[in-house]
Amino acid sequence: MRGSIPTKAEPLLWTWPPVALTLLFSATLTVMSGATISPALPKIAEAFADHPNAAFMVKLVLTVPALFIVIGGPAAGWIVDTLGRRRLLLAGLALYAVAGSAGAFAPSLELLILSRAFLGLAVACVMTCATTLLIDYFDGPARLRLMGLQAAFASGGGVVFIVLGGVLSELGWQAPFFIYLASLLVLAFAVPFLPEPKRQEFAEAEARPKQNLRIAWAIYGGAFLSQVAFYTIPVNLPFVLAQDYALTGAAAGAAIAVSTLAMALISSNYARVRAKLPYAVLIAVAFGLMGIGFFTVGLAHTLPVLLLGLAVTGAAFGVLMPSCASWLSEVADPAFRGRVMGGLGTAVFLGQFSSPLLTGPMSSALDYHIVYIILGAALLAAAVLSQVVLKRAAR
């Protein structure tokens, strides 16, 4: 099954094929899995202040889904390659609604974190299946455009759901968890519009599998490092914005959403950017922009400058993530497509989960301005290093 999406002559969203729209709206569920409750973290900390390890465990509420995406990603990749895509996607969407909304009823931090673990498993299924199905259904320019749009929908959903999470957090820390029921709407469209692809329709495997494997591992490494840095934004900034700028949960959510809005704007035009530069150069440019954005956040002493830094960082991700996914879609052997794309999800969310563990000691010991300047320097170094690593991998 191969599809196409409308050209510039048909720009209206509702004129696109239902299969494309369903896959794109599935992408909105990945970013919101953690970021939706980010503005509510201070209130969750207050609600469970009596817990002896509340400060640490509240951060785990945000990041533990990433750990279970890491655990579930390889398994989801194996299932979609051997047993099929559709049934796992439908099961993942249903589990997403149940596990996500269950957090609102958790009487303890331990049970809250347990519900977040099941949410992570659901995201692993949805993310792996949706990306693999996009590659199955579309090829050529349509696939490239949809890869960018997938990142745009993921980050655009992050904007909507982070802001909505901030607004709902004013009603109580439990309220943002009900946003996860949105997956039921996606499920209602997935049932009629996403058939199981026929295996005989897959293209022939790519040549030079060893080279392709090297490229895949290099991309995974870059995705991991970028997420370690980027996830310091939703983990740390709500506390910074509340302390230094006296922002409410809703305002903090809107401020953090600036980065995801910038990502959506850039990634929605990714096909045009990709036409001008090769993947390796795009990834290096993205790391460089991310470093500049973090430097700006670190040097900021006013809210507008801080928001500018967040916007630059988000724009960098609007280039980086579609580049990683698109390059992998071109080198992945169709017989291992699910595992390759599941590996990307594992790398991304391993970076997210590792972020507070790797950067936490530095954040505790140093002023956040210094922390972001250090991270900015590391990202600029990664921009140079990525050129060397990716060029060697592509030989």
C-alpha positions, -999 to 999 in steps of 0.1 A, spaced: 0 0 0 15 33 -11 0 67 -6 5 104 -14 -4 136 3 -18 167 -13 5 192 -31 5 229 -27 -26 230 -48 -44 211 -20 -31 226 13 -62 221 34 -57 196 62 -90 178 57 -81 170 21 -53 147 31 -58 109 31 -73 97 64 -44 73 68 -19 102 68 -40 123 93 -44 93 117 -6 87 117 1 124 122 -23 127 151 -8 96 166 25 115 167 10 141 190 7 115 217 45 110 220 57 145 232 27 149 255 34 117 273 58 135 296 55 172 289 18 175 296 23 173 333 55 194 334 37 226 346 21 207 374 53 194 389 56 220 416 20 213 427 26 175 427 57 182 449 35 201 473 8 174 473 33 147 483 56 169 504 55 144 532 72 118 512 109 115 523 122 115 487 96 138 472 120 161 454 136 132 435 105 111 429 85 140 415 110 143 388 107 106 381 70 112 375 80 132 345 109 109 333 99 74 342 77 69 310 109 74 291 126 45 309 97 22 300 97 34 264 134 24 264 124 -10 277 94 -14 255 108 0 223 129 -30 212 101 -54 221 76 -33 201 100 -32 171 103 -70 172 65 -74 174 58 -52 144 84 -69 123 72 -104 131 35 -102 141 23 -70 124 17 -34 131 -20 -27 134 -30 -47 164 -1 -35 185 -10 1 176 -46 -3 187 -36 -19 219 -10 8 226 -36 36 221 -60 19 245 -34 14 271 -23 50 267 -57 63 277 -60 40 307 -24 44 321 -22 81 314 -55 91 331 -48 67 360 -23 91 374 -51 114 385 -63 87 410 -29 77 424 -30 79 462 8 78 465 39 87 445 48 50 441 15 42 424 17 74 404 51 64 391 37 29 384 10 43 362 36 63 343 56 32 337 26 16 319 21 49 300 57 45 287 50 10 274 20 24 256 40 52 240 66 26 228 39 7 210 23 38 195 55 55 184 71 25 169 40 14 150 30 49 137 65 56 123 68 22 108 34 24 92 43 58 78 73 43 60 52 13 49 24 35 34 44 63 18 77 67 -1 96 93 -21 87 130 -15 55 121 3 74 102 29 99 130 33 72 156 38 53 134 62 85 128 83 87 165 88 50 169 95 52 140 119 77 160 140 56 191 135 25 174 148 45 159 177 58 193 187 26 211 179 8 187 201 33 195 227 25 232 225 -12 225 229 -10 200 256 17 217 276 -3 249 277 -35 230 284 -17 211 311 -6 244 327 -41 257 326 -56 226 341 -29 225 368 -44 256 382 -75 234 390 -54 208 408 -24 186 402 -47 157 390 -64 176 362 -37 174 335 -37 136 336 -71 135 320 -56 150 288 -43 115 281 -78 104 272 -72 121 238 -57 88 226 -92 74 224 -100 99 196 -70 87 177 -80 51 183 -115 58 168 -98 68 136 -71 41 136 -96 13 136 -112 20 102 -83 39 85 -51 19 92 -51 -15 75 -22 -39 81 3 -35 52 9 -66 30 44 -79 35 49 -86 -2 45 -49 -10 77 -39 9 105 -27 -13 138 -47 -16 163 -44 11 189 -17 9 224 -24 -2 255 -22 20 239 -34 53 271 -29 73 273 7 63 236 11 71 241 -4 106 269 21 113 248 50 102 219 38 125 242 35 155 256 70 148 221 84 146 211 67 178 241 83 196 232 118 183 196 114 193 205 102 228 229 131 234 205 157 221 177 145 244 199 145 275 204 182 270 170 191 257 151 174 285 167 197 311 141 223 298 108 206 310 125 190 341 142 222 355 126 253 339 92 250 357 110 255 390 133 283 376 103 302 361 84 299 393 113 311 414 130 337 393 100 351 373 71 342 397 52 325 368 21 304 375 17 269 362 -2 281 331 24 308 323 53 284 329 36 259 305 33 286 278 69 296 283 82 260 279 59 255 249 79 282 230 105 256 222 80 231 209 62 257 188 95 267 171 101 230 165 67 226 149 72 256 126 106 244 113 98 207 110 66 214 90 89 228 63 115 201 67 112 188 31 124 222 18 153 222 42 163 187 33 163 195 -4 192 219 2 215 200 25 226 164 31 216 146 63 250 148 80 252 186 75 217 191 88 224 171 120 256 192 126 237 224 120 210 213 144 236 206 172 251 240 166 218 258 168 210 239 200 243 250 215 235 286 206 201 283 221 214 269 254 240 296 256 212 322 252 192 306 280 223 305 302 231 342 296 195 353 299 185 376 328 152 387 314 123 365 303 123 376 266 159 366 262 152 333 278 123 327 255 145 335 225 169 308 236 141 283 240 129 292 205 163 286 189 166 253 207 132 242 195 141 252 159 172 230 161 151 201 171 128 208 142 158 200 120 174 172 140 146 148 147 132 146 111 167 142 98 173 112 121 140 96 112 142 102 75 178 90 72 169 58 91 138 53 69 161 53 38 187 28 52 164 4 71 160 -30 56 122 -35 53 124 -68 71 138 -50 102 120 -17 98 102 -18 130 133 -27 150 153 1 134 126 27 141 120 13 176 158 18 182 154 55 175 126 57 200 148 38 225 177 62 220 155 93 223 137 83 254 168 68 270 183 103 267 152 118 283 153 94 312 190 98 317 188 136 316 180 143 353 204 115 363 233 128 343 227 166 347 210 165 381 243 167 402 255 196 381 221 214 384 222 209 422 257 222 425 257 251 401 235 281 392 212 272 363 228 299 341 262 282 344 246 248 337 231 259 304 263 276 293 282 243 300 255 224 280 257 249 252 295 244 249 290 206 249 264 209 221 287 230 200 314 204 204 289 177 194 282 197 162 318 193 152 321 157 164 289 147 145 305 156 112 334 133 118 313 104 131 286 105 105 310 109 76 329 78 88 297 59 93 286 66 57 317 53 41 
